[in-house]
Amino acid sequence: MIDETQQEVVQSRTRSSSEAGARRRRLLRSLRTLGEVVIGLTLITAAAEVILRVLDVPTFLVPTPTRVADSFFMNWQLLWTNSLVTLKEVLLGFIVAAAGGFVLAVMIAYVPLLRRLLYPVIVASQTIPKIAIAPLLIVWFGFGLAPKIIVVFLIAFFPVVIASTVGLKSVDENMLHLVRSMGASAFQAFYKVRLVHAVPSIFSGLKIAITLSVVGAIVGEFVGADAGLGYLLLIANGQLDTPLMFAAVVVLSLMGVVLFAVVSSIEQITPGHLRDAEVTDEVTSATL
Amino acid sequence: MLSRQVIGLPNAAELGAGVSVTFNNVTKVYPSRDGSIEAVDDVSLDVGRGEFVSLVGPSGCGKTTLLMMAAGLKSRTGGEILVGGQRVEGPQTNTGIVFQDPTLLPWRSVLENVMLQVEIRKLDRDRFRKRALKLLESTGLGGFESSYPHELSGGMRQRVSLVRALIHEPPLLLMDEPFGALDAITRDQMNIDIQKLWMEQRQTVLFVTHSVSEALFLSDRVLVISPRPARIDMELAVELPRPRKLSDRESPDFGRLVGEVRDVFLSRGVLRQ
C-alpha cells in the first residue's frame, strides 16, 4: 500500500501501544476517586460530630456519628439478621425484575403489535404509586416474601424494559442485513449482533433497577413485615431509638452501593461493554 | 504485492469468475402516507459473469433499492431477478456486501469482525483465518488484526469491511457507495486497491456510486439511472485497457465518457446550467 496507509498505520500503532498505559491510568483514576470519596465522607462525618456537639442537639432528634457507631456495634447482630432478610427480598425481586423486564423488552423489540399493546400498559403501571398498592398486596399475599418481591418487581422492572428496548432496537439496520446475507438465523442475528449491541443499555437499566430494588424492599416491609431492615426501622422509630434508625439507614445505603458495584463489575466482564464502559465510568465518576 | 499466492486465492477458473445477474422488468412500489411511491420502474438489465458494473445516478434515485433487491434483502413489487440463474426469493447468501458505512461490530477486533462471516457460514475456521490474515495484510492492515474498529481511521475500517465481504470468496460483490464517506485521497487509493483485487478474483460486481469518474474508472459498464422512479437512462461501455491508472482519468477518452454521462444528467434535469 502507499504512503497514506503507512501514515494511518503509524498513527494507529502509537494509539494501541498506549492502550496498556490507558488501563493503568484508568485504575489510578478509580483509586483516586475512591480516596476522594473516603476523605469527603470522613470530613462530613467529622463536621457533623462537631456541629451536633457544639449545638448540643438531643440524641433522639439527630444522634452524633459516634452514637450511631455505638448503636451499630451494640446491635450488629440485629442489623445483620435483618439485613439478610432485606437482601434476600432485594435480590429475588431484582432477578425477577431483570428477567421479566428483559423478556418484555425482547417481545416489544420484535413484535410491533405487542409494542402497541404493552407499551401503554407498562407506562401506565408506572403512574401508580407503588406504596399505594402495597397494602393490597399484603391482603392478597400475606406478610411473607411474595408481596415484597412483587413490590420490588413493580418498581424495578420499568428501567430494565425501557433501556433494554432502546438497546435492542438501536442496532444498525445494515448490520442485520449483513448477517442475513451471511445466512444467519434469527436467533444468530439476535445473540451475535442485537444482544451484544444492547449490553451497555441493558446494564444502564439494571444499575438503576438494583438501586430501586432496595427502595422497593423497604416499601414492602413498611407496609407489613415481621423482619427486615424496613421493619427494624419501624420498630426503632416506635421506641424513639434514633441512633438505631441511623445505623439501619447506613446499612441500607451500604447495601445499595455494594449491589450497584456488583452489577457494574458484572458489566465489565460482559462482552459488548467495551468503549461504552468508559462512558459509564465517566458518568459514574461525574455522579460521585 | 497483491499476487495470487500472497492472498491464497484459487485461480480464476476455479472461482468460476462470478455469477450472472439478470433483472427482468423489475418494479418496486413503496406504500406511503399519501399514496404510493414508485421507486423502481421497469428495470431490465444483464450483468455477465465476472463483469464490473456501476450504477450512477442522483441521490434517492433508487440505486440502493436495486442493489438491495439483488441481495434479496428488499422485496420487489414486480418482475424477477436471477442471480446465477436462480430466482431471488430471500436473502442471497452467495454475496459479499459493502455499505457506505463500514458496519463493523465495535466489540470485535478487526480479525473477529472478518471472521464473523466465517462463523455464521460455519466454514473451516483455521483455513479462513489464514486467508483473512493474508487479505488484511494485502490491504495494508497487517499488524492490526487485534485492533478494534474505534482505533482505526475511516479508510482502514472500510478496508476491514471489504475484506469481510471477500473472505468467503463470493461470486457476487455488492457495493453501496462504499467509498462515499472517505476523503478524496483515501478514495483514490481504495479505487486502485479494489481494481487490483477484482482483477485477480474476477467476481461479478454491482457497484453503486454518485461519482461518475469513480464509476468510469472501475467499471466495464456504467448504467446511468434516472431520478426516481429508477430507470436505466443510458448504458455506457468503458473500453479503457486495464489496469487503469489514476492519470487515465485525465485522458481524452475518459473525458468524453464523463461528458456523455453529464449530458444525460443535463437532459434529465438532474443537473441544470
Interface residues (C-beta under 8 A of the other chain):
Chain A: M1 I2 E4 T5 E8 V9 Q11 S12 R13 R15 S16 D172 N174 M175 H177 L178 V179 R180 S181 M182 G183 A184 Q188 K192 V193 V196 H197 P271 G272 H273 L274 R275
Chain B: M68 A71 G72 L73 P91 Q92 T93 T95 I97 F99 D101 T103 L105 P106 W107 L116 Q117 E119 I120 R121 T139 G140 G143 F144 S147 Y148 H150 E151 L152 S153 G155 M156 I185 T186 Q189 D193
